[in-house]
Amino acid sequence: MAHYNNNSNRILQAVLTDEKLIEFGEYNPADYQSLDEALVSDNLVVNTVARIINEVNEESSPREIYNMVTTYLKNNI
């Protein structure tokens, strides 16, 4: 098992190891050991999860997070 150096990385791994999310996003969770790696991922699912975690860490409001995710997805789907 990978070593997670902070809470954000542990949360990222907890979310990315969800079997249904892996199937939907077609990614390997082992490829993303840190939030920084996930934030630059070309995988839409991985990057979106990382952005949400990052925004929560920045103490963004739920509305700000929703707007960021919506904009990101509209621009990248």
HELIX and SHEET records of a PDB file:
HELIX    1   1 ASN A    7  LEU A   16  1                                  10    
HELIX    2   2 GLU A   19  GLY A   25  1                                   7    
HELIX    3   3 PRO A   29  ASP A   31  5                                   3    
HELIX    4   4 LEU A   35  LEU A   39  1                                   5    
HELIX    5   5 LEU A   44  ASN A   57  1                                  14    
HELIX    6   6 PRO A   62  ASN A   76  1                                  15    
END                                                                             
